[in-house]
Each structure stands twice: as C-alpha cells, then as structure tokens.
Amino acid sequence: MTAAAKKAYGQHFLADPNILRVAGRLAALGADDIVLEVGPGRGVLTVFLAERVAHLHAVEIDRALAPQLEAALADHENVDLVWGDALRLDLTRLVPAPNKLVANLPYNIATPLVVESLSGLPSIESWCVMVQREVADRFFAEPATKAYGAVSVLLQLAVERTGFHAVSRHVFRPEPGVDSALVAFRRIPLDGDFADIKAVVEAAFSHRRKTLANALQLAGFADRERAVAALAAIGRESSARAETLSPPEFAVLAEALRP
C-alpha cells in the first residue's frame, strides 16, 4: 500500500522523473560524491542519486514510508537510511561525511535546514535543493527588496549560486498550491566568524520596521549608542535599516560590534 503524503511533514512527492535529470545536472554529481538527502519520501530521487554517487545518506522522519523506501533501495547497498528529524539529528556523525546536500526538501523545514547546514555541516561543499519558489527567491534576493532578509544575507555570505531551474507545481503529488524551484549553490570562503555574523543579522532583522540601531537594541544585542558607533565605522548613517545593507556590510558590522 502506498503511504499518503502528510501535510504535517510538508510532503510533496516527485511524480515527474524528467526533473531528476535537471537535479543531477545542477548538482554536478560525481562517482566519488557522498550525498546527504533529506526527505527521500517514496525514493524517486533517492534511487536516482544512489545510481550515480559513491554513498548516500537518506534522512526520513516518516516511518510509514519504510516499506516503499526499503523496497526501492533493495538493490542499492551504498545507501544508509536514517530515521528521524533532520533538524534534531546530529548529522555531523554521518560516516562517511557528506560533501553534497541534494534533496527535494519538505516545505516546513527547508529554510532552517539550509541555514543550519551552512555552519553545522562543514563537510558540505555544495547544495542542490528543491524548495518553494518564494524561498528560492529569498535565498539570493537583492538588498532593499521585499524578499531580502536574514536568510538572504547568511546564504550570500557563505555560498554562491551556481544554478537555478523553475519547477511547476504539476510535477508533485499531491500538487502544492505554489510553484517550486531547484536552486544550486556552493560554499565560498567566509570573511569573519559565521556565528558572530549570524547573531548580528538575526538581531538586525528582528524588527524590520525599526532602524537597524534600534532593532539591535530591542533585540538585546547592543545598546543604541554602540550600534550607532558601529554603523558610523562602516560608513552608514544611524537611520540605516537592515534591509539596505549588503551581505558584506553585515560581516564588517559584526566585526565593528565585537567587544
């Protein structure tokens, strides 16, 4: 019996195999790759990956999918099925350590998983993920746009986009109410400490309607006088808002705010 998709897990299973070739191209899969897949679902992408890489870790929270996944992967000894919540599991303990994350990510965990993987999974060198189109646009949004926010800053400081492919809602079952996109990106050298920068960025965007200095104060990150001085040090007025700063400016601001 085929397990039904669960709304609570944000599940929308791939039903069009043609999209797999696009994912494979954007992910630049190699025979030596160790891949992490989160949310394998019924195993359509999982089998495709297993046939092309050295090893695959497939992390799935829904144990009702076990019969289908295990049957689909019966002939693939290079796959480890890991059961649990990817946001709670210690994925740094996966052996061998993955160098790529390739997944049709469940909608409800896509953004936090990608953001946490930037620092939490240092072995990951590149990503190719299926996400809602709105989320994909947010990842690489420009400053001073509606989509630009903390996620945009953190991703653009840590990675560069290498590929993008719009995906119709019609390739999923059940069909979602929004379109999606495959977005690929790879890690780049980071100038600064990611944890320090992340703390500043999240505080800065915690009160979008406030000036950046006031937002940092309201978030309990820095008093306004210190925040204004740090902004002046990077050539910004005290009236500047978070959404006007570029990602590199946030890295410099974090350094200016260090005790």
DOPA-540351 format. One line per 5 residues: number of its first residue (from 0); their letters; for each residue y, z, x of C-alpha. Coordinates in nm, 2 decimals, always signed. Layout:
<rs>
NUM) a) Y/Z/X  ...
</rs>
This chain:
<rs>
0) mtaaa) +0.00/+0.00/+0.00  +0.34/-0.09/+0.13  +0.58/+0.20/+0.17  +0.91/+0.17/-0.01  +1.24/+0.19/+0.17
5) kkayg) +1.41/+0.53/+0.14  +1.78/+0.55/+0.08  +1.79/+0.89/+0.24  +1.70/+0.73/+0.57  +1.93/+0.43/+0.53
10) qhfla) +1.63/+0.20/+0.55  +1.67/-0.18/+0.50  +1.37/-0.36/+0.65  +1.40/-0.70/+0.81  +1.24/-0.97/+0.60
15) dpnil) +1.35/-1.29/+0.78  +1.17/-1.35/+1.11  +1.43/-1.61/+1.22  +1.67/-1.32/+1.31  +1.42/-1.20/+1.57
20) rvagr) +1.49/-1.49/+1.80  +1.86/-1.41/+1.79  +1.80/-1.05/+1.87  +1.57/-1.15/+2.16  +1.84/-1.38/+2.30
25) laalg) +2.12/-1.13/+2.27  +1.91/-0.85/+2.42  +1.81/-1.08/+2.71  +1.46/-0.94/+2.70  +1.26/-0.94/+3.02
30) addiv) +0.89/-0.88/+3.10  +0.99/-0.57/+3.31  +1.21/-0.41/+3.04  +1.14/-0.07/+2.90  +1.28/-0.07/+2.55
35) levgp) +1.38/+0.20/+2.30  +1.36/+0.11/+1.93  +1.49/+0.35/+1.67  +1.38/+0.29/+1.31  +1.10/+0.04/+1.35
40) grgvl) +1.03/+0.05/+0.98  +0.74/-0.18/+0.89  +0.72/-0.31/+1.25  +0.86/-0.66/+1.23  +1.10/-0.62/+1.52
45) tvfla) +0.86/-0.38/+1.69  +0.58/-0.64/+1.73  +0.83/-0.90/+1.85  +0.95/-0.66/+2.12  +0.60/-0.54/+2.22
50) ervah) +0.50/-0.90/+2.29  +0.79/-0.95/+2.53  +0.85/-0.63/+2.73  +0.66/-0.41/+2.96  +0.68/-0.10/+2.74
55) lhave) +0.83/+0.00/+2.41  +0.91/+0.35/+2.27  +0.94/+0.32/+1.89  +1.10/+0.63/+1.72  +1.05/+0.66/+1.35
60) idral) +1.13/+0.95/+1.11  +0.94/+0.83/+0.81  +0.57/+0.92/+0.84  +0.49/+0.73/+0.52  +0.52/+0.42/+0.73
65) apqle) +0.25/+0.53/+0.97  -0.04/+0.32/+0.82  +0.17/+0.00/+0.83  +0.31/+0.06/+1.18  -0.02/+0.16/+1.33
70) aalad) -0.19/-0.14/+1.18  +0.08/-0.38/+1.30  +0.06/-0.24/+1.65  -0.32/-0.20/+1.68  -0.34/-0.47/+1.95
75) henvd) -0.04/-0.36/+2.15  -0.12/-0.09/+2.40  +0.23/-0.09/+2.55  +0.39/+0.08/+2.25  +0.44/+0.46/+2.21
80) lvwgd) +0.51/+0.56/+1.85  +0.73/+0.87/+1.85  +0.77/+1.05/+1.52  +1.08/+1.24/+1.44  +1.46/+1.23/+1.40
85) alrld) +1.61/+1.03/+1.69  +1.93/+1.24/+1.67  +1.73/+1.56/+1.73  +1.46/+1.45/+1.97  +1.51/+1.48/+2.34
90) ltrlv) +1.49/+1.11/+2.42  +1.56/+1.18/+2.79  +1.19/+1.29/+2.81  +1.06/+0.94/+2.73  +0.83/+0.81/+3.01
95) papnk) +0.89/+0.56/+3.14  +1.26/+0.59/+3.08  +1.40/+0.30/+2.87  +1.66/+0.07/+3.02  +1.75/-0.11/+2.69
100) lvanl) +1.80/+0.00/+2.33  +1.71/-0.27/+2.08  +1.70/-0.18/+1.71  +1.77/-0.25/+1.35  +1.94/+0.09/+1.32
105) pynia) +1.92/+0.28/+1.00  +2.27/+0.28/+0.85  +2.31/+0.65/+0.83  +2.26/+0.72/+1.20  +2.39/+0.40/+1.36
110) tplvv) +2.73/+0.52/+1.48  +2.63/+0.87/+1.61  +2.32/+0.74/+1.78  +2.51/+0.47/+1.97  +2.79/+0.71/+2.07
115) eslsg) +2.55/+0.98/+2.18  +2.34/+0.73/+2.38  +2.64/+0.64/+2.60  +2.62/+0.97/+2.79  +2.29/+1.12/+2.65
120) lpsie) +2.07/+0.83/+2.77  +2.20/+0.74/+3.11  +1.90/+0.52/+3.18  +2.01/+0.27/+2.91  +2.18/-0.02/+3.07
125) swcvm) +2.23/-0.24/+2.76  +2.21/-0.23/+2.38  +2.14/-0.48/+2.11  +2.17/-0.32/+1.77  +2.18/-0.43/+1.41
130) vqrev) +2.45/-0.24/+1.22  +2.67/-0.28/+0.92  +2.94/-0.55/+0.98  +3.21/-0.29/+0.93  +3.05/-0.07/+1.21
135) adrff) +3.02/-0.36/+1.44  +3.38/-0.45/+1.39  +3.48/-0.09/+1.46  +3.29/-0.08/+1.79  +3.53/-0.33/+1.95
140) aepat) +3.84/-0.30/+1.74  +4.18/-0.35/+1.89  +4.44/-0.07/+1.91  +4.68/-0.04/+1.62  +4.43/-0.19/+1.37
145) kayga) +4.27/-0.02/+1.08  +3.93/-0.03/+1.23  +4.04/+0.12/+1.56  +3.93/+0.48/+1.61  +3.75/+0.73/+1.83
150) vsvll) +3.43/+0.52/+1.83  +3.62/+0.21/+1.94  +3.77/+0.40/+2.24  +3.45/+0.56/+2.35  +3.25/+0.24/+2.34
155) qlave) +3.51/+0.03/+2.51  +3.54/+0.27/+2.79  +3.17/+0.28/+2.86  +3.05/-0.07/+2.77  +3.15/-0.43/+2.74
160) rtgfh) +3.04/-0.66/+2.46  +2.81/-0.94/+2.56  +2.71/-1.09/+2.22  +2.77/-1.09/+1.85  +2.60/-1.25/+1.56
165) avsrh) +2.69/-1.21/+1.19  +2.39/-1.13/+0.97  +2.37/-1.19/+0.59  +2.25/-0.91/+0.36  +1.99/-1.15/+0.24
170) vfrpe) +1.76/-1.10/+0.54  +1.68/-0.74/+0.44  +1.46/-0.58/+0.18  +1.59/-0.41/-0.01  +1.91/-0.61/+0.01
175) pgvds) +2.20/-0.39/+0.11  +2.54/-0.41/-0.06  +2.71/-0.51/+0.27  +2.66/-0.77/+0.54  +2.55/-0.67/+0.89
180) alvaf) +2.58/-0.79/+1.25  +2.38/-0.79/+1.57  +2.60/-0.67/+1.85  +2.51/-0.66/+2.21  +2.68/-0.47/+2.49
185) rripl) +2.61/-0.35/+2.85  +2.72/-0.04/+3.04  +3.01/-0.07/+3.28  +3.14/+0.18/+3.54  +3.35/+0.46/+3.38
190) dgdfa) +3.66/+0.59/+3.54  +3.66/+0.96/+3.46  +3.43/+1.22/+3.31  +3.29/+1.10/+2.98  +3.26/+1.45/+2.83
195) dikav) +3.62/+1.52/+2.91  +3.74/+1.19/+2.77  +3.53/+1.23/+2.45  +3.68/+1.57/+2.38  +4.03/+1.43/+2.41
200) veaaf) +3.95/+1.12/+2.20  +3.79/+1.31/+1.92  +4.07/+1.56/+1.90  +4.33/+1.28/+1.91  +4.18/+1.11/+1.61
205) shrrk) +4.10/+1.42/+1.41  +4.44/+1.40/+1.23  +4.52/+1.03/+1.22  +4.84/+1.08/+1.02  +4.99/+1.31/+1.28
210) tlana) +5.14/+1.22/+1.61  +4.89/+1.24/+1.90  +5.06/+1.55/+2.04  +5.04/+1.73/+1.70  +4.68/+1.62/+1.65
215) lqlag) +4.58/+1.76/+1.98  +4.75/+2.09/+1.89  +4.60/+2.10/+1.54  +4.25/+2.04/+1.68  +4.30/+2.34/+1.91
220) fadre) +4.27/+2.12/+2.22  +4.61/+2.17/+2.38  +4.95/+2.32/+2.27  +5.21/+2.06/+2.18  +5.42/+2.12/+2.49
225) ravaa) +5.13/+2.05/+2.72  +5.03/+1.74/+2.52  +5.38/+1.60/+2.53  +5.40/+1.65/+2.90  +5.06/+1.47/+2.94
230) laaig) +5.19/+1.18/+2.73  +5.50/+1.16/+2.94  +5.29/+1.15/+3.26  +5.12/+0.83/+3.13  +5.45/+0.67/+3.01
235) ressa) +5.42/+0.75/+2.64  +5.67/+0.90/+2.41  +5.60/+1.23/+2.23  +5.59/+1.03/+1.90  +5.30/+0.82/+2.01
240) raetl) +5.00/+0.81/+1.77  +4.63/+0.80/+1.88  +4.57/+0.45/+1.74  +4.84/+0.30/+1.96  +4.68/+0.40/+2.29
245) sppef) +4.43/+0.17/+2.46  +4.10/+0.30/+2.58  +4.20/+0.31/+2.94  +4.51/+0.51/+2.85  +4.28/+0.77/+2.69
250) avlae) +4.10/+0.80/+3.02  +4.42/+0.86/+3.20  +4.54/+1.10/+2.93  +4.23/+1.31/+2.97  +4.29/+1.34/+3.34
255) alrp) +4.65/+1.44/+3.27  +4.54/+1.71/+3.03  +4.29/+1.87/+3.27  +4.39/+2.22/+3.37
</rs>
